[in-house]
Amino acid sequence: MSPLPRSTELPAGGAVVSADAVPNRTGSWRTGLKPQANLDTCVNCLLCWVYCPDSAVLVEDGVFQGFDLDACKGCQICDEMCPVDAIRMVPEDDPSPPLSVVRAGSNGHG
């Protein structure tokens, strides 16, 4: 009788491997609001990343980087979960930087 294969030797079979997953995009719609983060206030707790239902929070090497506005649907969960109010929802036509990340005073919203 041959030994059972190790779990790392089994094919993915029915599981979605993150590297192979197709990104979910909202297309041209959002609720009319988009998230904006103030990096001077952010404490990098990553609760926004944990609770985001659309994987729209960008994190690199464990550090918050901004939002993928192509994936964000404007649900406001990130804003609600932020313990230091570093995230706020702004109107869709707000002239925010591409990743919707600002430093205090950099866009007139301080």
OpenMM code with the backbone's topology and positions (N, CA, C; nanometers):
from openmm import Vec3, app, unit

residues = "MET SER PRO LEU PRO ARG SER THR GLU LEU PRO ALA GLY GLY ALA VAL VAL SER ALA ASP ALA VAL PRO ASN ARG THR GLY SER TRP ARG THR GLY LEU LYS PRO GLN ALA ASN LEU ASP THR CYS VAL ASN CYS LEU LEU CYS TRP VAL TYR CYS PRO ASP SER ALA VAL LEU VAL GLU ASP GLY VAL PHE GLN GLY PHE ASP LEU ASP ALA CYS LYS GLY CYS GLN ILE CYS ASP GLU MET CYS PRO VAL ASP ALA ILE ARG MET VAL PRO GLU ASP ASP PRO SER PRO PRO LEU SER VAL VAL ARG ALA GLY SER ASN GLY HIS GLY".split()
positions = [
    Vec3(0.0833, -0.1166, 0.0000),
    Vec3(0.0000, 0.0000, 0.0000),
    Vec3(0.0891, 0.1246, 0.0000),
    Vec3(0.0613, 0.2169, -0.0933),
    Vec3(0.1431, 0.3376, -0.1026),
    Vec3(0.0929, 0.4426, -0.0026),
    Vec3(0.1837, 0.5257, 0.0448),
    Vec3(0.1430, 0.6290, 0.1418),
    Vec3(0.0557, 0.7347, 0.0724),
    Vec3(-0.0297, 0.7963, 0.1499),
    Vec3(-0.1134, 0.9037, 0.0982),
    Vec3(-0.0263, 1.0238, 0.0611),
    Vec3(-0.0649, 1.0967, -0.0435),
    Vec3(0.0138, 1.2157, -0.0795),
    Vec3(-0.0019, 1.3251, 0.0265),
    Vec3(0.0980, 1.4082, 0.0349),
    Vec3(0.0918, 1.5214, 0.1266),
    Vec3(-0.0073, 1.6241, 0.0719),
    Vec3(-0.0616, 1.7058, 0.1570),
    Vec3(-0.1602, 1.8046, 0.1135),
    Vec3(-0.1023, 1.9001, 0.0094),
    Vec3(0.0258, 1.9282, 0.0192),
    Vec3(0.0898, 2.0185, -0.0769),
    Vec3(0.1084, 1.9538, -0.2135),
    Vec3(0.0902, 1.8234, -0.2218),
    Vec3(0.1063, 1.7515, -0.3479),
    Vec3(-0.0272, 1.7313, -0.4202),
    Vec3(-0.1367, 1.7667, -0.3552),
    Vec3(-0.2687, 1.7490, -0.4152),
    Vec3(-0.3014, 1.8648, -0.5089),
    Vec3(-0.3764, 1.8384, -0.6167),
    Vec3(-0.4189, 1.9488, -0.7031),
    Vec3(-0.5206, 2.0363, -0.6301),
    Vec3(-0.5383, 2.1586, -0.6774),
    Vec3(-0.6265, 2.2548, -0.6114),
    Vec3(-0.7699, 2.2055, -0.6035),
    Vec3(-0.8174, 2.1298, -0.6988),
    Vec3(-0.9488, 2.0662, -0.7010),
    Vec3(-1.0605, 2.1355, -0.6269),
    Vec3(-1.1287, 2.2256, -0.6898),
    Vec3(-1.2448, 2.2890, -0.6297),
    Vec3(-1.2125, 2.4124, -0.5471),
    Vec3(-1.0887, 2.4358, -0.5203),
    Vec3(-1.0497, 2.5544, -0.4449),
    Vec3(-1.0068, 2.6634, -0.5423),
    Vec3(-1.0320, 2.7860, -0.5051),
    Vec3(-0.9861, 2.8985, -0.5859),
    Vec3(-0.8537, 2.9455, -0.5284),
    Vec3(-0.7515, 2.9360, -0.6073),
    Vec3(-0.6188, 2.9811, -0.5670),
    Vec3(-0.6113, 3.1299, -0.5977),
    Vec3(-0.5687, 3.2096, -0.5014),
    Vec3(-0.5741, 3.3551, -0.5181),
    Vec3(-0.5002, 3.4031, -0.6425),
    Vec3(-0.3909, 3.3390, -0.6779),
    Vec3(-0.3168, 3.3813, -0.7966),
    Vec3(-0.3962, 3.3569, -0.9246),
    Vec3(-0.4907, 3.2627, -0.9212),
    Vec3(-0.5701, 3.2293, -1.0392),
    Vec3(-0.7079, 3.2947, -1.0396),
    Vec3(-0.7436, 3.3613, -0.9319),
    Vec3(-0.8777, 3.4197, -0.9207),
    Vec3(-0.8925, 3.5411, -1.0120),
    Vec3(-1.0074, 3.5519, -1.0745),
    Vec3(-1.0373, 3.6670, -1.1588),
    Vec3(-1.0831, 3.7816, -1.0686),
    Vec3(-1.0192, 3.8995, -1.0787),
    Vec3(-1.0594, 4.0108, -0.9926),
    Vec3(-1.2040, 4.0519, -1.0185),
    Vec3(-1.2751, 4.0846, -0.9116),
    Vec3(-1.4127, 4.1302, -0.9220),
    Vec3(-1.4106, 4.2808, -0.9450),
    Vec3(-1.4697, 4.3265, -1.0520),
    Vec3(-1.4715, 4.4685, -1.0852),
    Vec3(-1.6143, 4.5211, -1.0851),
    Vec3(-1.6317, 4.6437, -1.0377),
    Vec3(-1.7654, 4.7014, -1.0327),
    Vec3(-1.8075, 4.7575, -1.1675),
    Vec3(-1.7140, 4.7686, -1.2593),
    Vec3(-1.7479, 4.8266, -1.3883),
    Vec3(-1.7600, 4.9771, -1.3754),
    Vec3(-1.8670, 5.0331, -1.4239),
    Vec3(-1.8812, 5.1791, -1.4215),
    Vec3(-1.9761, 5.2268, -1.3125),
    Vec3(-2.0109, 5.1418, -1.2170),
    Vec3(-2.1038, 5.1870, -1.1139),
    Vec3(-2.0405, 5.1817, -0.9750),
    Vec3(-2.0856, 5.2667, -0.8898),
    Vec3(-2.0554, 5.2680, -0.7474),
    Vec3(-2.1729, 5.3397, -0.6850),
    Vec3(-2.1857, 5.3424, -0.5575),
    Vec3(-2.3017, 5.4029, -0.4908),
    Vec3(-2.3080, 5.5544, -0.5052),
    Vec3(-2.2053, 5.6142, -0.5597),
    Vec3(-2.1985, 5.7604, -0.5680),
    Vec3(-2.0973, 5.8163, -0.4695),
    Vec3(-2.0473, 5.7284, -0.3831),
    Vec3(-1.9444, 5.7665, -0.2868),
    Vec3(-1.8242, 5.6758, -0.3053),
    Vec3(-1.7061, 5.7290, -0.2734),
    Vec3(-1.5837, 5.6489, -0.2783),
    Vec3(-1.5030, 5.6763, -0.1519),
    Vec3(-1.4226, 5.5803, -0.1087),
    Vec3(-1.3450, 5.6005, 0.0139),
    Vec3(-1.2220, 5.6867, -0.0111),
    Vec3(-1.1868, 5.7621, 0.0901),
    Vec3(-1.0646, 5.8402, 0.0882),
    Vec3(-0.9992, 5.8227, 0.2245),
    Vec3(-0.8705, 5.7936, 0.2258),
    Vec3(-0.7993, 5.7707, 0.3517),
    Vec3(-0.6985, 5.8811, 0.3764),
    Vec3(-0.6897, 5.9243, 0.5008),
    Vec3(-0.5910, 6.0221, 0.5420),
    Vec3(-0.4767, 5.9449, 0.6076),
    Vec3(-0.3614, 5.9412, 0.5408),
    Vec3(-0.2485, 5.8639, 0.5920),
    Vec3(-0.1872, 5.9235, 0.7173),
    Vec3(-0.2123, 6.0512, 0.7439),
    Vec3(-0.1612, 6.1110, 0.8675),
    Vec3(-0.2385, 6.0612, 0.9892),
    Vec3(-0.3587, 6.0119, 0.9684),
    Vec3(-0.4429, 5.9626, 1.0769),
    Vec3(-0.4396, 5.8104, 1.0862),
    Vec3(-0.4203, 5.7427, 0.9743),
    Vec3(-0.4239, 5.5963, 0.9674),
    Vec3(-0.3209, 5.5331, 1.0611),
    Vec3(-0.3629, 5.4313, 1.1366),
    Vec3(-0.2733, 5.3591, 1.2270),
    Vec3(-0.2377, 5.2204, 1.1729),
    Vec3(-0.2753, 5.1936, 1.0487),
    Vec3(-0.2438, 5.0681, 0.9800),
    Vec3(-0.2956, 4.9451, 1.0545),
    Vec3(-0.4152, 4.9563, 1.1105),
    Vec3(-0.4745, 4.8417, 1.1806),
    Vec3(-0.5267, 4.7384, 1.0809),
    Vec3(-0.5522, 4.7802, 0.9581),
    Vec3(-0.5994, 4.6956, 0.8480),
    Vec3(-0.7397, 4.6388, 0.8687),
    Vec3(-0.8174, 4.6987, 0.9588),
    Vec3(-0.9558, 4.6545, 0.9740),
    Vec3(-1.0347, 4.6799, 0.8452),
    Vec3(-0.9995, 4.7854, 0.7728),
    Vec3(-1.0660, 4.8122, 0.6442),
    Vec3(-1.0425, 4.6950, 0.5488),
    Vec3(-0.9230, 4.6421, 0.5469),
    Vec3(-0.8877, 4.5292, 0.4607),
    Vec3(-0.9612, 4.4023, 0.5042),
    Vec3(-0.9676, 4.3800, 0.6339),
    Vec3(-1.0328, 4.2605, 0.6874),
    Vec3(-1.1814, 4.2581, 0.6507),
    Vec3(-1.2485, 4.3710, 0.6625),
    Vec3(-1.3934, 4.3749, 0.6448),
    Vec3(-1.4403, 4.4067, 0.5026),
    Vec3(-1.3515, 4.4517, 0.4151),
    Vec3(-1.3937, 4.4882, 0.2795),
    Vec3(-1.4449, 4.3646, 0.2054),
    Vec3(-1.5722, 4.3662, 0.1621),
    Vec3(-1.6281, 4.2500, 0.0945),
    Vec3(-1.5823, 4.2359, -0.0504),
    Vec3(-1.5126, 4.3355, -0.1035),
    Vec3(-1.4747, 4.3338, -0.2446),
    Vec3(-1.3246, 4.3331, -0.2686),
    Vec3(-1.2457, 4.3147, -0.1642),
    Vec3(-1.0989, 4.3167, -0.1767),
    Vec3(-1.0514, 4.4446, -0.2450),
    Vec3(-1.1115, 4.5555, -0.2093),
    Vec3(-1.0768, 4.6838, -0.2703),
    Vec3(-0.9708, 4.7599, -0.1913),
    Vec3(-0.9304, 4.7087, -0.0764),
    Vec3(-0.8280, 4.7740, 0.0040),
    Vec3(-0.6925, 4.7179, -0.0382),
    Vec3(-0.6031, 4.8064, -0.0770),
    Vec3(-0.4711, 4.7653, -0.1242),
    Vec3(-0.3719, 4.7640, -0.0085),
    Vec3(-0.3055, 4.6496, 0.0088),
    Vec3(-0.2053, 4.6331, 0.1138),
    Vec3(-0.0810, 4.5742, 0.0497),
    Vec3(0.0338, 4.6317, 0.0824),
    Vec3(0.1600, 4.5794, 0.0313),
    Vec3(0.2562, 4.5629, 0.1475),
    Vec3(0.3105, 4.4436, 0.1623),
    Vec3(0.4013, 4.4123, 0.2726),
    Vec3(0.3409, 4.4484, 0.4082),
    Vec3(0.2099, 4.4242, 0.4237),
    Vec3(0.1430, 4.4485, 0.5503),
    Vec3(0.1113, 4.5945, 0.5796),
    Vec3(0.1238, 4.6804, 0.4782),
    Vec3(0.1001, 4.8235, 0.4988),
    Vec3(-0.0110, 4.8709, 0.4047),
    Vec3(-0.1078, 4.9422, 0.4605),
    Vec3(-0.2171, 4.9981, 0.3823),
    Vec3(-0.1618, 5.0900, 0.2739),
    Vec3(-0.2104, 5.0716, 0.1498),
    Vec3(-0.1622, 5.1525, 0.0370),
    Vec3(-0.2697, 5.2381, -0.0279),
    Vec3(-0.3957, 5.2066, -0.0037),
    Vec3(-0.5035, 5.2826, -0.0664),
    Vec3(-0.6184, 5.1920, -0.1058),
    Vec3(-0.6954, 5.2354, -0.2041),
    Vec3(-0.8134, 5.1614, -0.2472),
    Vec3(-0.8098, 5.1365, -0.3972),
    Vec3(-0.8542, 5.0204, -0.4376),
    Vec3(-0.8719, 4.9885, -0.5778),
    Vec3(-1.0135, 5.0313, -0.6133),
    Vec3(-1.0258, 5.1488, -0.6713),
    Vec3(-1.1582, 5.2040, -0.6983),
    Vec3(-1.2311, 5.1302, -0.8090),
    Vec3(-1.1601, 5.0457, -0.8845),
    Vec3(-1.2268, 4.9612, -0.9837),
    Vec3(-1.2990, 4.8445, -0.9171),
    Vec3(-1.2591, 4.8101, -0.7956),
    Vec3(-1.3224, 4.7002, -0.7227),
    Vec3(-1.4216, 4.7505, -0.6180),
    Vec3(-1.4039, 4.8724, -0.5716),
    Vec3(-1.4892, 4.9295, -0.4664),
    Vec3(-1.6289, 4.9605, -0.5180),
    Vec3(-1.7300, 4.9219, -0.4401),
    Vec3(-1.8673, 4.9552, -0.4780),
    Vec3(-1.9267, 5.0649, -0.3900),
    Vec3(-1.8461, 5.1172, -0.2958),
    Vec3(-1.8917, 5.2278, -0.2129),
    Vec3(-1.9807, 5.1862, -0.0975),
    Vec3(-1.9621, 5.0669, -0.0438),
    Vec3(-2.0507, 5.0148, 0.0605),
    Vec3(-2.0327, 5.0839, 0.1960),
    Vec3(-1.9211, 5.1529, 0.2165),
    Vec3(-1.8919, 5.2312, 0.3365),
    Vec3(-1.8490, 5.1475, 0.4569),
    Vec3(-1.8287, 5.0189, 0.4390),
    Vec3(-1.7871, 4.9349, 0.5520),
    Vec3(-1.6501, 4.9777, 0.6031),
    Vec3(-1.5581, 5.0105, 0.5140),
    Vec3(-1.4245, 5.0528, 0.5572),
    Vec3(-1.4329, 5.1771, 0.6457),
    Vec3(-1.5173, 5.2705, 0.6069),
    Vec3(-1.5384, 5.3931, 0.6832),
    Vec3(-1.5943, 5.3612, 0.8218),
    Vec3(-1.6904, 5.2724, 0.8265),
    Vec3(-1.7533, 5.2342, 0.9539),
    Vec3(-1.6560, 5.1596, 1.0462),
    Vec3(-1.5668, 5.0797, 0.9899),
    Vec3(-1.4783, 4.9964, 1.0713),
    Vec3(-1.3522, 5.0686, 1.1185),
    Vec3(-1.3171, 5.1795, 1.0558),
    Vec3(-1.1934, 5.2497, 1.0912),
    Vec3(-1.2033, 5.3073, 1.2329),
    Vec3(-1.1172, 5.2615, 1.3247),
    Vec3(-1.1267, 5.3056, 1.4638),
    Vec3(-1.0769, 5.4480, 1.4877),
    Vec3(-1.0050, 5.5056, 1.3910),
    Vec3(-0.9507, 5.6398, 1.4109),
    Vec3(-1.0064, 5.7404, 1.3095),
    Vec3(-1.1131, 5.7034, 1.2411),
    Vec3(-1.1779, 5.7909, 1.1427),
    Vec3(-1.0812, 5.8432, 1.0356),
    Vec3(-0.9893, 5.7555, 0.9931),
    Vec3(-0.8946, 5.7927, 0.8877),
    Vec3(-0.9571, 5.7774, 0.7500),
    Vec3(-1.0707, 5.7086, 0.7403),
    Vec3(-1.1380, 5.6875, 0.6132),
    Vec3(-1.2696, 5.7621, 0.6160),
    Vec3(-1.2962, 5.8317, 0.5065),
    Vec3(-1.4264, 5.8969, 0.4932),
    Vec3(-1.4734, 5.8750, 0.3504),
    Vec3(-1.6016, 5.8808, 0.3325),
    Vec3(-1.6596, 5.8643, 0.2004),
    Vec3(-1.6777, 6.0021, 0.1391),
    Vec3(-1.6349, 6.0163, 0.0147),
    Vec3(-1.6464, 6.1441, -0.0561),
    Vec3(-1.7283, 6.1219, -0.1831),
    Vec3(-1.7880, 6.2277, -0.2364),
    Vec3(-1.8654, 6.2120, -0.3599),
    Vec3(-1.7784, 6.1589, -0.4742),
    Vec3(-1.8398, 6.0855, -0.5616),
    Vec3(-1.7708, 6.0250, -0.6751),
    Vec3(-1.6913, 6.1271, -0.7560),
    Vec3(-1.7436, 6.2483, -0.7707),
    Vec3(-1.6756, 6.3484, -0.8524),
    Vec3(-1.5701, 6.4282, -0.7754),
    Vec3(-1.5419, 6.3908, -0.6499),
    Vec3(-1.4378, 6.4559, -0.5715),
    Vec3(-1.3033, 6.4322, -0.6411),
    Vec3(-1.2232, 6.5379, -0.6597),
    Vec3(-1.0964, 6.5219, -0.7315),
    Vec3(-0.9863, 6.4604, -0.6445),
    Vec3(-1.0068, 6.3381, -0.6006),
    Vec3(-0.9099, 6.2699, -0.5144),
    Vec3(-0.7985, 6.2084, -0.5978),
    Vec3(-0.6846, 6.1826, -0.5356),
    Vec3(-0.5774, 6.1110, -0.6065),
    Vec3(-0.6276, 5.9740, -0.6534),
    Vec3(-0.5614, 5.9128, -0.7511),
    Vec3(-0.6077, 5.7859, -0.8076),
    Vec3(-0.6359, 5.6758, -0.7055),
    Vec3(-0.5554, 5.6638, -0.6020),
    Vec3(-0.5783, 5.5598, -0.5022),
    Vec3(-0.6615, 5.6108, -0.3857),
    Vec3(-0.7069, 5.7337, -0.3941),
    Vec3(-0.7885, 5.7932, -0.2897),
    Vec3(-0.7159, 5.7929, -0.1556),
    Vec3(-0.5903, 5.8303, -0.1577),
    Vec3(-0.5097, 5.8418, -0.0364),
    Vec3(-0.4569, 5.9837, -0.0309),
    Vec3(-0.4706, 6.0471, 0.0829),
    Vec3(-0.4249, 6.1849, 0.0960),
    Vec3(-0.3465, 6.2027, 0.2249),
    Vec3(-0.2746, 6.3098, 0.2297),
    Vec3(-0.2121, 6.3557, 0.3530),
    Vec3(-0.2912, 6.4782, 0.3956),
    Vec3(-0.2947, 6.5052, 0.5207),
    Vec3(-0.3741, 6.6184, 0.5718),
    Vec3(-0.3381, 6.7461, 0.4963),
    Vec3(-0.4414, 6.8155, 0.4499),
    Vec3(-0.4222, 6.9425, 0.3823),
    Vec3(-0.3822, 6.9339, 0.2366),
    Vec3(-0.3612, 6.8141, 0.1815),
    Vec3(-0.3118, 6.8031, 0.0449),
    Vec3(-0.4183, 6.8232, -0.0608),
    Vec3(-0.5463, 6.8188, -0.0206),
    Vec3(-0.6509, 6.8370, -0.1213),
    Vec3(-0.7600, 6.9332, -0.0745),
    Vec3(-0.7289, 7.0105, 0.0273),
    Vec3(-0.8272, 7.1081, 0.0744),
    Vec3(-0.9289, 7.0511, 0.1709),
    Vec3(-0.9192, 6.9204, 0.2024),
    Vec3(-1.0141, 6.8602, 0.2955),
    Vec3(-0.9562, 6.8431, 0.4347),
    Vec3(-0.8240, 6.8666, 0.4508),
    Vec3(-0.7512, 6.8623, 0.5764),
    Vec3(-0.7854, 6.7600, 0.6678),
] * unit.nanometer
topology = app.Topology()
chain = topology.addChain("A")
for resn in residues:
    res = topology.addResidue(resn, chain)
    for name in ("N", "CA", "C"):
        topology.addAtom(name, app.Element.getBySymbol(name[0]), res)
